[in-house]
Amino acid sequence: MLEFGADAAMMSGSGPTVFAIVKQYSRAKRVYNGLRGFCSEVYMVRPWNDEGAS
């Protein structure tokens, strides 16, 4: 993920899931498209900000 342009990458739990943080949408698309070449499940999401929610 770092090689494709992610700002940070980490493993979640014992390792079946990895994720990356990317600040710019264009770089996120590059990471996403790069991973789609050899991973069957790749998702691009953005964080939810629920500040002020009741």
PDBQT receptor file of N, H, CA, C and O in Angstrom, charges set to zero:
ATOM      1  N   MET A   1       0.813  -1.175   0.000  1.00  0.00    +0.000 N 
ATOM      2  CA  MET A   1       0.000   0.000   0.000  1.00  0.00    +0.000 C 
ATOM      3  C   MET A   1       0.871   1.259   0.000  1.00  0.00    +0.000 C 
ATOM      4  O   MET A   1       0.585   2.237  -0.692  1.00  0.00    +0.000 OA
ATOM      5  N   LEU A   2       1.915   1.205   0.778  1.00  0.00    +0.000 N 
ATOM      6  H   LEU A   2       2.147   0.411   1.339  1.00  0.00    +0.000 HD
ATOM      7  CA  LEU A   2       2.830   2.350   0.811  1.00  0.00    +0.000 C 
ATOM      8  C   LEU A   2       3.470   2.584  -0.550  1.00  0.00    +0.000 C 
ATOM      9  O   LEU A   2       3.667   3.727  -0.961  1.00  0.00    +0.000 OA
ATOM     10  N   GLU A   3       3.791   1.512  -1.240  1.00  0.00    +0.000 N 
ATOM     11  H   GLU A   3       3.631   0.583  -0.906  1.00  0.00    +0.000 HD
ATOM     12  CA  GLU A   3       4.405   1.639  -2.565  1.00  0.00    +0.000 C 
ATOM     13  C   GLU A   3       3.454   2.260  -3.578  1.00  0.00    +0.000 C 
ATOM     14  O   GLU A   3       3.900   2.869  -4.551  1.00  0.00    +0.000 OA
ATOM     15  N   PHE A   4       2.149   2.115  -3.363  1.00  0.00    +0.000 N 
ATOM     16  H   PHE A   4       1.787   1.620  -2.573  1.00  0.00    +0.000 HD
ATOM     17  CA  PHE A   4       1.165   2.717  -4.259  1.00  0.00    +0.000 C 
ATOM     18  C   PHE A   4       0.828   4.146  -3.873  1.00  0.00    +0.000 C 
ATOM     19  O   PHE A   4       0.107   4.823  -4.605  1.00  0.00    +0.000 OA
ATOM     20  N   GLY A   5       1.340   4.630  -2.723  1.00  0.00    +0.000 N 
ATOM     21  H   GLY A   5       1.927   4.080  -2.128  1.00  0.00    +0.000 HD
ATOM     22  CA  GLY A   5       1.148   6.021  -2.368  1.00  0.00    +0.000 C 
ATOM     23  C   GLY A   5       0.398   6.291  -1.077  1.00  0.00    +0.000 C 
ATOM     24  O   GLY A   5       0.090   7.448  -0.790  1.00  0.00    +0.000 OA
ATOM     25  N   ALA A   6       0.092   5.266  -0.283  1.00  0.00    +0.000 N 
ATOM     26  H   ALA A   6       0.343   4.327  -0.516  1.00  0.00    +0.000 HD
ATOM     27  CA  ALA A   6      -0.608   5.483   0.983  1.00  0.00    +0.000 C 
ATOM     28  C   ALA A   6       0.281   6.255   1.955  1.00  0.00    +0.000 C 
ATOM     29  O   ALA A   6       1.503   6.107   1.945  1.00  0.00    +0.000 OA
ATOM     30  N   ASP A   7      -0.347   7.083   2.796  1.00  0.00    +0.000 N 
ATOM     31  H   ASP A   7      -1.340   7.203   2.804  1.00  0.00    +0.000 HD
ATOM     32  CA  ASP A   7       0.397   7.824   3.813  1.00  0.00    +0.000 C 
ATOM     33  C   ASP A   7       0.783   6.922   4.976  1.00  0.00    +0.000 C 
ATOM     34  O   ASP A   7       1.828   7.126   5.594  1.00  0.00    +0.000 OA
ATOM     35  N   ALA A   8      -0.045   5.930   5.282  1.00  0.00    +0.000 N 
ATOM     36  H   ALA A   8      -0.894   5.764   4.780  1.00  0.00    +0.000 HD
ATOM     37  CA  ALA A   8       0.222   4.975   6.359  1.00  0.00    +0.000 C 
ATOM     38  C   ALA A   8      -0.528   3.691   6.049  1.00  0.00    +0.000 C 
ATOM     39  O   ALA A   8      -1.553   3.717   5.367  1.00  0.00    +0.000 OA
ATOM     40  N   ALA A   9      -0.027   2.577   6.542  1.00  0.00    +0.000 N 
ATOM     41  H   ALA A   9       0.805   2.555   7.096  1.00  0.00    +0.000 HD
ATOM     42  CA  ALA A   9      -0.695   1.289   6.372  1.00  0.00    +0.000 C 
ATOM     43  C   ALA A   9      -0.481   0.470   7.630  1.00  0.00    +0.000 C 
ATOM     44  O   ALA A   9       0.591   0.502   8.234  1.00  0.00    +0.000 OA
ATOM     45  N   MET A  10      -1.525  -0.272   8.021  1.00  0.00    +0.000 N 
ATOM     46  H   MET A  10      -2.395  -0.298   7.530  1.00  0.00    +0.000 HD
ATOM     47  CA  MET A  10      -1.442  -1.087   9.228  1.00  0.00    +0.000 C 
ATOM     48  C   MET A  10      -2.218  -2.385   9.043  1.00  0.00    +0.000 C 
ATOM     49  O   MET A  10      -3.038  -2.517   8.134  1.00  0.00    +0.000 OA
ATOM     50  N   MET A  11      -1.940  -3.331   9.921  1.00  0.00    +0.000 N 
ATOM     51  H   MET A  11      -1.274  -3.224  10.659  1.00  0.00    +0.000 HD
ATOM     52  CA  MET A  11      -2.644  -4.598   9.950  1.00  0.00    +0.000 C 
ATOM     53  C   MET A  11      -3.642  -4.556  11.103  1.00  0.00    +0.000 C 
ATOM     54  O   MET A  11      -3.321  -4.062  12.184  1.00  0.00    +0.000 OA
ATOM     55  N   SER A  12      -4.822  -5.061  10.883  1.00  0.00    +0.000 N 
ATOM     56  H   SER A  12      -5.082  -5.463  10.005  1.00  0.00    +0.000 HD
ATOM     57  CA  SER A  12      -5.857  -5.079  11.911  1.00  0.00    +0.000 C 
ATOM     58  C   SER A  12      -5.941  -6.471  12.524  1.00  0.00    +0.000 C 
ATOM     59  O   SER A  12      -6.041  -7.463  11.803  1.00  0.00    +0.000 OA
ATOM     60  N   GLY A  13      -5.901  -6.548  13.837  1.00  0.00    +0.000 N 
ATOM     61  H   GLY A  13      -5.820  -5.742  14.423  1.00  0.00    +0.000 HD
ATOM     62  CA  GLY A  13      -6.016  -7.843  14.510  1.00  0.00    +0.000 C 
ATOM     63  C   GLY A  13      -4.846  -8.748  14.203  1.00  0.00    +0.000 C 
ATOM     64  O   GLY A  13      -3.690  -8.324  14.216  1.00  0.00    +0.000 OA
ATOM     65  N   SER A  14      -5.162 -10.010  13.925  1.00  0.00    +0.000 N 
ATOM     66  H   SER A  14      -6.100 -10.354  13.914  1.00  0.00    +0.000 HD
ATOM     67  CA  SER A  14      -4.114 -11.009  13.710  1.00  0.00    +0.000 C 
ATOM     68  C   SER A  14      -3.640 -11.076  12.269  1.00  0.00    +0.000 C 
ATOM     69  O   SER A  14      -2.790 -11.901  11.933  1.00  0.00    +0.000 OA
ATOM     70  N   GLY A  15      -4.173 -10.229  11.424  1.00  0.00    +0.000 N 
ATOM     71  H   GLY A  15      -4.863  -9.559  11.696  1.00  0.00    +0.000 HD
ATOM     72  CA  GLY A  15      -3.608 -10.146  10.094  1.00  0.00    +0.000 C 
ATOM     73  C   GLY A  15      -4.495 -10.382   8.895  1.00  0.00    +0.000 C 
ATOM     74  O   GLY A  15      -4.024 -10.175   7.777  1.00  0.00    +0.000 OA
ATOM     75  N   PRO A  16      -5.755 -10.803   9.038  1.00  0.00    +0.000 N 
ATOM     76  CA  PRO A  16      -6.527 -11.026   7.818  1.00  0.00    +0.000 C 
ATOM     77  C   PRO A  16      -6.955  -9.729   7.135  1.00  0.00    +0.000 C 
ATOM     78  O   PRO A  16      -7.387  -9.750   5.982  1.00  0.00    +0.000 OA
ATOM     79  N   THR A  17      -6.840  -8.616   7.829  1.00  0.00    +0.000 N 
ATOM     80  H   THR A  17      -6.489  -8.599   8.766  1.00  0.00    +0.000 HD
ATOM     81  CA  THR A  17      -7.271  -7.340   7.279  1.00  0.00    +0.000 C 
ATOM     82  C   THR A  17      -6.152  -6.311   7.405  1.00  0.00    +0.000 C 
ATOM     83  O   THR A  17      -5.539  -6.174   8.463  1.00  0.00    +0.000 OA
ATOM     84  N   VAL A  18      -5.898  -5.605   6.336  1.00  0.00    +0.000 N 
ATOM     85  H   VAL A  18      -6.396  -5.717   5.476  1.00  0.00    +0.000 HD
ATOM     86  CA  VAL A  18      -4.956  -4.497   6.367  1.00  0.00    +0.000 C 
ATOM     87  C   VAL A  18      -5.685  -3.260   5.850  1.00  0.00    +0.000 C 
ATOM     88  O   VAL A  18      -6.635  -3.363   5.074  1.00  0.00    +0.000 OA
ATOM     89  N   PHE A  19      -5.226  -2.092   6.291  1.00  0.00    +0.000 N 
ATOM     90  H   PHE A  19      -4.454  -2.009   6.921  1.00  0.00    +0.000 HD
ATOM     91  CA  PHE A  19      -5.856  -0.869   5.840  1.00  0.00    +0.000 C 
ATOM     92  C   PHE A  19      -4.801   0.213   5.685  1.00  0.00    +0.000 C 
ATOM     93  O   PHE A  19      -3.703   0.128   6.235  1.00  0.00    +0.000 OA
ATOM     94  N   ALA A  20      -5.165   1.227   4.922  1.00  0.00    +0.000 N 
ATOM     95  H   ALA A  20      -6.057   1.296   4.475  1.00  0.00    +0.000 HD
ATOM     96  CA  ALA A  20      -4.256   2.339   4.680  1.00  0.00    +0.000 C 
ATOM     97  C   ALA A  20      -4.990   3.648   4.914  1.00  0.00    +0.000 C 
ATOM     98  O   ALA A  20      -6.210   3.731   4.773  1.00  0.00    +0.000 OA
ATOM     99  N   ILE A  21      -4.228   4.663   5.272  1.00  0.00    +0.000 N 
ATOM    100  H   ILE A  21      -3.236   4.596   5.387  1.00  0.00    +0.000 HD
ATOM    101  CA  ILE A  21      -4.736   6.025   5.400  1.00  0.00    +0.000 C 
ATOM    102  C   ILE A  21      -4.137   6.828   4.252  1.00  0.00    +0.000 C 
ATOM    103  O   ILE A  21      -2.927   6.808   4.030  1.00  0.00    +0.000 OA
ATOM    104  N   VAL A  22      -4.993   7.529   3.532  1.00  0.00    +0.000 N 
ATOM    105  H   VAL A  22      -5.976   7.546   3.713  1.00  0.00    +0.000 HD
ATOM    106  CA  VAL A  22      -4.548   8.340   2.405  1.00  0.00    +0.000 C 
ATOM    107  C   VAL A  22      -5.279   9.671   2.482  1.00  0.00    +0.000 C 
ATOM    108  O   VAL A  22      -6.506   9.698   2.587  1.00  0.00    +0.000 OA
ATOM    109  N   LYS A  23      -4.551  10.763   2.434  1.00  0.00    +0.000 N 
ATOM    110  H   LYS A  23      -3.555  10.742   2.349  1.00  0.00    +0.000 HD
ATOM    111  CA  LYS A  23      -5.156  12.088   2.587  1.00  0.00    +0.000 C 
ATOM    112  C   LYS A  23      -5.803  12.608   1.317  1.00  0.00    +0.000 C 
ATOM    113  O   LYS A  23      -6.800  13.327   1.385  1.00  0.00    +0.000 OA
ATOM    114  N   GLN A  24      -5.261  12.264   0.168  1.00  0.00    +0.000 N 
ATOM    115  H   GLN A  24      -4.451  11.680   0.113  1.00  0.00    +0.000 HD
ATOM    116  CA  GLN A  24      -5.771  12.799  -1.097  1.00  0.00    +0.000 C 
ATOM    117  C   GLN A  24      -6.544  11.738  -1.860  1.00  0.00    +0.000 C 
ATOM    118  O   GLN A  24      -6.114  10.589  -1.961  1.00  0.00    +0.000 OA
ATOM    119  N   TYR A  25      -7.696  12.137  -2.400  1.00  0.00    +0.000 N 
ATOM    120  H   TYR A  25      -8.045  13.071  -2.318  1.00  0.00    +0.000 HD
ATOM    121  CA  TYR A  25      -8.543  11.203  -3.130  1.00  0.00    +0.000 C 
ATOM    122  C   TYR A  25      -7.810  10.581  -4.325  1.00  0.00    +0.000 C 
ATOM    123  O   TYR A  25      -7.930   9.381  -4.570  1.00  0.00    +0.000 OA
ATOM    124  N   SER A  26      -7.058  11.388  -5.059  1.00  0.00    +0.000 N 
ATOM    125  H   SER A  26      -6.960  12.363  -4.860  1.00  0.00    +0.000 HD
ATOM    126  CA  SER A  26      -6.368  10.863  -6.242  1.00  0.00    +0.000 C 
ATOM    127  C   SER A  26      -5.366   9.775  -5.854  1.00  0.00    +0.000 C 
ATOM    128  O   SER A  26      -5.230   8.779  -6.564  1.00  0.00    +0.000 OA
ATOM    129  N   ARG A  27      -4.676   9.956  -4.748  1.00  0.00    +0.000 N 
ATOM    130  H   ARG A  27      -4.787  10.765  -4.171  1.00  0.00    +0.000 HD
ATOM    131  CA  ARG A  27      -3.738   8.925  -4.280  1.00  0.00    +0.000 C 
ATOM    132  C   ARG A  27      -4.492   7.708  -3.764  1.00  0.00    +0.000 C 
ATOM    133  O   ARG A  27      -4.032   6.579  -3.935  1.00  0.00    +0.000 OA
ATOM    134  N   ALA A  28      -5.640   7.922  -3.138  1.00  0.00    +0.000 N 
ATOM    135  H   ALA A  28      -6.013   8.839  -2.999  1.00  0.00    +0.000 HD
ATOM    136  CA  ALA A  28      -6.451   6.792  -2.668  1.00  0.00    +0.000 C 
ATOM    137  C   ALA A  28      -6.894   5.928  -3.846  1.00  0.00    +0.000 C 
ATOM    138  O   ALA A  28      -6.882   4.700  -3.761  1.00  0.00    +0.000 OA
ATOM    139  N   LYS A  29      -7.284   6.572  -4.940  1.00  0.00    +0.000 N 
ATOM    140  H   LYS A  29      -7.295   7.569  -5.008  1.00  0.00    +0.000 HD
ATOM    141  CA  LYS A  29      -7.669   5.815  -6.143  1.00  0.00    +0.000 C 
ATOM    142  C   LYS A  29      -6.492   5.024  -6.696  1.00  0.00    +0.000 C 
ATOM    143  O   LYS A  29      -6.665   3.904  -7.179  1.00  0.00    +0.000 OA
ATOM    144  N   ARG A  30      -5.301   5.599  -6.627  1.00  0.00    +0.000 N 
ATOM    145  H   ARG A  30      -5.160   6.509  -6.235  1.00  0.00    +0.000 HD
ATOM    146  CA  ARG A  30      -4.116   4.885  -7.116  1.00  0.00    +0.000 C 
ATOM    147  C   ARG A  30      -3.851   3.646  -6.261  1.00  0.00    +0.000 C 
ATOM    148  O   ARG A  30      -3.548   2.578  -6.792  1.00  0.00    +0.000 OA
ATOM    149  N   VAL A  31      -3.965   3.787  -4.944  1.00  0.00    +0.000 N 
ATOM    150  H   VAL A  31      -4.211   4.655  -4.513  1.00  0.00    +0.000 HD
ATOM    151  CA  VAL A  31      -3.784   2.643  -4.048  1.00  0.00    +0.000 C 
ATOM    152  C   VAL A  31      -4.847   1.595  -4.343  1.00  0.00    +0.000 C 
ATOM    153  O   VAL A  31      -4.535   0.414  -4.495  1.00  0.00    +0.000 OA
ATOM    154  N   TYR A  32      -6.099   2.024  -4.423  1.00  0.00    +0.000 N 
ATOM    155  H   TYR A  32      -6.352   2.984  -4.299  1.00  0.00    +0.000 HD
ATOM    156  CA  TYR A  32      -7.219   1.118  -4.709  1.00  0.00    +0.000 C 
ATOM    157  C   TYR A  32      -6.993   0.351  -6.021  1.00  0.00    +0.000 C 
ATOM    158  O   TYR A  32      -7.090  -0.876  -6.054  1.00  0.00    +0.000 OA
ATOM    159  N   ASN A  33      -6.696   1.072  -7.076  1.00  0.00    +0.000 N 
ATOM    160  H   ASN A  33      -6.617   2.068  -7.049  1.00  0.00    +0.000 HD
ATOM    161  CA  ASN A  33      -6.500   0.430  -8.379  1.00  0.00    +0.000 C 
ATOM    162  C   ASN A  33      -5.285  -0.489  -8.383  1.00  0.00    +0.000 C 
ATOM    163  O   ASN A  33      -5.306  -1.537  -9.027  1.00  0.00    +0.000 OA
ATOM    164  N   GLY A  34      -4.241  -0.113  -7.682  1.00  0.00    +0.000 N 
ATOM    165  H   GLY A  34      -4.224   0.739  -7.158  1.00  0.00    +0.000 HD
ATOM    166  CA  GLY A  34      -3.069  -0.973  -7.604  1.00  0.00    +0.000 C 
ATOM    167  C   GLY A  34      -3.350  -2.283  -6.899  1.00  0.00    +0.000 C 
ATOM    168  O   GLY A  34      -2.867  -3.336  -7.313  1.00  0.00    +0.000 OA
ATOM    169  N   LEU A  35      -4.132  -2.217  -5.832  1.00  0.00    +0.000 N 
ATOM    170  H   LEU A  35      -4.524  -1.361  -5.495  1.00  0.00    +0.000 HD
ATOM    171  CA  LEU A  35      -4.453  -3.431  -5.079  1.00  0.00    +0.000 C 
ATOM    172  C   LEU A  35      -5.449  -4.317  -5.805  1.00  0.00    +0.000 C 
ATOM    173  O   LEU A  35      -5.413  -5.538  -5.657  1.00  0.00    +0.000 OA
ATOM    174  N   ARG A  36      -6.340  -3.718  -6.588  1.00  0.00    +0.000 N 
ATOM    175  H   ARG A  36      -6.369  -2.726  -6.708  1.00  0.00    +0.000 HD
ATOM    176  CA  ARG A  36      -7.322  -4.505  -7.329  1.00  0.00    +0.000 C 
ATOM    177  C   ARG A  36      -6.652  -5.482  -8.299  1.00  0.00    +0.000 C 
ATOM    178  O   ARG A  36      -7.268  -6.457  -8.727  1.00  0.00    +0.000 OA
ATOM    179  N   GLY A  37      -5.406  -5.220  -8.640  1.00  0.00    +0.000 N 
ATOM    180  H   GLY A  37      -4.905  -4.427  -8.292  1.00  0.00    +0.000 HD
ATOM    181  CA  GLY A  37      -4.707  -6.090  -9.567  1.00  0.00    +0.000 C 
ATOM    182  C   GLY A  37      -4.403  -7.463  -9.003  1.00  0.00    +0.000 C 
ATOM    183  O   GLY A  37      -4.214  -8.408  -9.769  1.00  0.00    +0.000 OA
ATOM    184  N   PHE A  38      -4.350  -7.605  -7.671  1.00  0.00    +0.000 N 
ATOM    185  H   PHE A  38      -4.504  -6.837  -7.049  1.00  0.00    +0.000 HD
ATOM    186  CA  PHE A  38      -4.017  -8.912  -7.109  1.00  0.00    +0.000 C 
ATOM    187  C   PHE A  38      -4.775  -9.281  -5.841  1.00  0.00    +0.000 C 
ATOM    188  O   PHE A  38      -4.468 -10.301  -5.223  1.00  0.00    +0.000 OA
ATOM    189  N   CYS A  39      -5.750  -8.486  -5.441  1.00  0.00    +0.000 N 
ATOM    190  H   CYS A  39      -5.999  -7.658  -5.943  1.00  0.00    +0.000 HD
ATOM    191  CA  CYS A  39      -6.587  -8.810  -4.279  1.00  0.00    +0.000 C 
ATOM    192  C   CYS A  39      -8.038  -8.916  -4.728  1.00  0.00    +0.000 C 
ATOM    193  O   CYS A  39      -8.507  -8.103  -5.525  1.00  0.00    +0.000 OA
ATOM    194  N   SER A  40      -8.745  -9.914  -4.219  1.00  0.00    +0.000 N 
ATOM    195  H   SER A  40      -8.363 -10.574  -3.572  1.00  0.00    +0.000 HD
ATOM    196  CA  SER A  40     -10.137 -10.087  -4.637  1.00  0.00    +0.000 C 
ATOM    197  C   SER A  40     -11.087  -9.134  -3.924  1.00  0.00    +0.000 C 
ATOM    198  O   SER A  40     -12.135  -8.798  -4.476  1.00  0.00    +0.000 OA
ATOM    199  N   GLU A  41     -10.755  -8.691  -2.726  1.00  0.00    +0.000 N 
ATOM    200  H   GLU A  41      -9.903  -8.963  -2.279  1.00  0.00    +0.000 HD
ATOM    201  CA  GLU A  41     -11.614  -7.770  -1.996  1.00  0.00    +0.000 C 
ATOM    202  C   GLU A  41     -10.829  -6.519  -1.606  1.00  0.00    +0.000 C 
ATOM    203  O   GLU A  41      -9.951  -6.565  -0.745  1.00  0.00    +0.000 OA
ATOM    204  N   VAL A  42     -11.157  -5.415  -2.245  1.00  0.00    +0.000 N 
ATOM    205  H   VAL A  42     -11.871  -5.378  -2.944  1.00  0.00    +0.000 HD
ATOM    206  CA  VAL A  42     -10.534  -4.134  -1.955  1.00  0.00    +0.000 C 
ATOM    207  C   VAL A  42     -11.651  -3.107  -1.852  1.00  0.00    +0.000 C 
ATOM    208  O   VAL A  42     -12.517  -3.035  -2.723  1.00  0.00    +0.000 OA
ATOM    209  N   TYR A  43     -11.632  -2.316  -0.790  1.00  0.00    +0.000 N 
ATOM    210  H   TYR A  43     -10.928  -2.375  -0.082  1.00  0.00    +0.000 HD
ATOM    211  CA  TYR A  43     -12.664  -1.314  -0.577  1.00  0.00    +0.000 C 
ATOM    212  C   TYR A  43     -12.016   0.033  -0.320  1.00  0.00    +0.000 C 
ATOM    213  O   TYR A  43     -10.972   0.125   0.326  1.00  0.00    +0.000 OA
ATOM    214  N   MET A  44     -12.653   1.076  -0.836  1.00  0.00    +0.000 N 
ATOM    215  H   MET A  44     -13.501   1.001  -1.360  1.00  0.00    +0.000 HD
ATOM    216  CA  MET A  44     -12.198   2.425  -0.541  1.00  0.00    +0.000 C 
ATOM    217  C   MET A  44     -13.351   3.114   0.185  1.00  0.00    +0.000 C 
ATOM    218  O   MET A  44     -14.462   3.210  -0.337  1.00  0.00    +0.000 OA
ATOM    219  N   VAL A  45     -13.071   3.584   1.383  1.00  0.00    +0.000 N 
ATOM    220  H   VAL A  45     -12.169   3.506   1.807  1.00  0.00    +0.000 HD
ATOM    221  CA  VAL A  45     -14.095   4.240   2.197  1.00  0.00    +0.000 C 
ATOM    222  C   VAL A  45     -13.540   5.555   2.726  1.00  0.00    +0.000 C 
ATOM    223  O   VAL A  45     -12.335   5.802   2.667  1.00  0.00    +0.000 OA
ATOM    224  N   ARG A  46     -14.420   6.385   3.236  1.00  0.00    +0.000 N 
ATOM    225  H   ARG A  46     -15.399   6.185   3.283  1.00  0.00    +0.000 HD
ATOM    226  CA  ARG A  46     -13.946   7.595   3.887  1.00  0.00    +0.000 C 
ATOM    227  C   ARG A  46     -14.530   7.637   5.289  1.00  0.00    +0.000 C 
ATOM    228  O   ARG A  46     -15.599   7.077   5.530  1.00  0.00    +0.000 OA
ATOM    229  N   PRO A  47     -13.852   8.284   6.203  1.00  0.00    +0.000 N 
ATOM    230  CA  PRO A  47     -14.302   8.285   7.590  1.00  0.00    +0.000 C 
ATOM    231  C   PRO A  47     -15.603   9.070   7.773  1.00  0.00    +0.000 C 
ATOM    232  O   PRO A  47     -15.899   9.998   7.021  1.00  0.00    +0.000 OA
ATOM    233  N   TRP A  48     -16.344   8.686   8.758  1.00  0.00    +0.000 N 
ATOM    234  H   TRP A  48     -16.103   7.932   9.369  1.00  0.00    +0.000 HD
ATOM    235  CA  TRP A  48     -17.591   9.341   9.102  1.00  0.00    +0.000 C 
ATOM    236  C   TRP A  48     -17.326  10.269  10.270  1.00  0.00    +0.000 C 
ATOM    237  O   TRP A  48     -16.746   9.844  11.270  1.00  0.00    +0.000 OA
ATOM    238  N   ASN A  49     -17.730  11.512  10.173  1.00  0.00    +0.000 N 
ATOM    239  H   ASN A  49     -18.201  11.858   9.361  1.00  0.00    +0.000 HD
ATOM    240  CA  ASN A  49     -17.595  12.476  11.254  1.00  0.00    +0.000 C 
ATOM    241  C   ASN A  49     -18.994  12.733  11.799  1.00  0.00    +0.000 C 
ATOM    242  O   ASN A  49     -19.809  13.379  11.140  1.00  0.00    +0.000 OA
ATOM    243  N   ASP A  50     -19.277  12.231  12.999  1.00  0.00    +0.000 N 
ATOM    244  H   ASP A  50     -18.616  11.706  13.535  1.00  0.00    +0.000 HD
ATOM    245  CA  ASP A  50     -20.610  12.407  13.565  1.00  0.00    +0.000 C 
ATOM    246  C   ASP A  50     -20.626  13.411  14.716  1.00  0.00    +0.000 C 
ATOM    247  O   ASP A  50     -21.498  13.351  15.583  1.00  0.00    +0.000 OA
ATOM    248  N   GLU A  51     -19.672  14.322  14.723  1.00  0.00    +0.000 N 
ATOM    249  H   GLU A  51     -18.964  14.371  14.019  1.00  0.00    +0.000 HD
ATOM    250  CA  GLU A  51     -19.665  15.362  15.757  1.00  0.00    +0.000 C 
ATOM    251  C   GLU A  51     -20.953  16.167  15.678  1.00  0.00    +0.000 C 
ATOM    252  O   GLU A  51     -21.420  16.517  14.594  1.00  0.00    +0.000 OA
ATOM    253  N   GLY A  52     -21.506  16.447  16.821  1.00  0.00    +0.000 N 
ATOM    254  H   GLY A  52     -21.126  16.163  17.702  1.00  0.00    +0.000 HD
ATOM    255  CA  GLY A  52     -22.742  17.225  16.866  1.00  0.00    +0.000 C 
ATOM    256  C   GLY A  52     -23.993  16.393  16.706  1.00  0.00    +0.000 C 
ATOM    257  O   GLY A  52     -25.102  16.920  16.784  1.00  0.00    +0.000 OA
ATOM    258  N   ALA A  53     -23.832  15.086  16.482  1.00  0.00    +0.000 N 
ATOM    259  H   ALA A  53     -22.931  14.657  16.419  1.00  0.00    +0.000 HD
ATOM    260  CA  ALA A  53     -25.009  14.226  16.360  1.00  0.00    +0.000 C 
ATOM    261  C   ALA A  53     -25.645  14.033  17.717  1.00  0.00    +0.000 C 
ATOM    262  O   ALA A  53     -24.946  13.936  18.726  1.00  0.00    +0.000 OA
ATOM    263  N   SER A  54     -26.958  13.976  17.751  1.00  0.00    +0.000 N 
ATOM    264  H   SER A  54     -27.526  14.055  16.931  1.00  0.00    +0.000 HD
ATOM    265  CA  SER A  54     -27.671  13.822  19.033  1.00  0.00    +0.000 C 
ATOM    266  C   SER A  54     -27.841  12.371  19.388  1.00  0.00    +0.000 C 
ATOM    267  O   SER A  54     -28.417  12.054  20.429  1.00  0.00    +0.000 OA
TER     268      SER A  54
